[in-house]
Every structure is written in C-alpha cells, then in structure tokens.
C-alpha cells in the first residue's frame, strides 16, 4: 500500500512540473488529491479523490487517481 501512495505522490509531482495545480495530502486516515484550476469565479476545484486504504474501494480510488494524473501529465497546462 505504501508503494502505491509513493507512486501517487510521484505522479502528483510530475503533474505539477507540467503546470497543473495539484495538492497531495496524506494523513493516518488516507490520501487525498485535489486538483485546482483558475476560473471566472477564482480558484475552482474540478475534482478531488480521497482514498482510505482500509476500505474495499481503495483499489478503485488508486486506479482512478493514477488514471487522472497520468492523463494530466500527458497534457501540459496552458493557464
């Protein structure tokens, strides 16, 4: 599980290097990834993913986060 968390952190850092505003938070309860954009109303959060490794849905959360982050890494942020 720790290896998957480290991989998510690595993907978040790669997305940040591409110009995306990603926030990675880890606590004793799990991991949360927040994606922010600048919109007409100021800072917006189009999506966030919270993963609790103790729940059955953890694999789904990890897979979803990895997929979203990899997609972002392929697309350089222009704003």
Secondary structure, DSSP 8 states (H G I E B T S, - for coil): -HHHHHHHHHHHHHHHHTT-EEEEEEETTEEEEEEEEEETTEEEEEEEEEE-TTSTTHHHHHHHHHHHHHHHHHS----
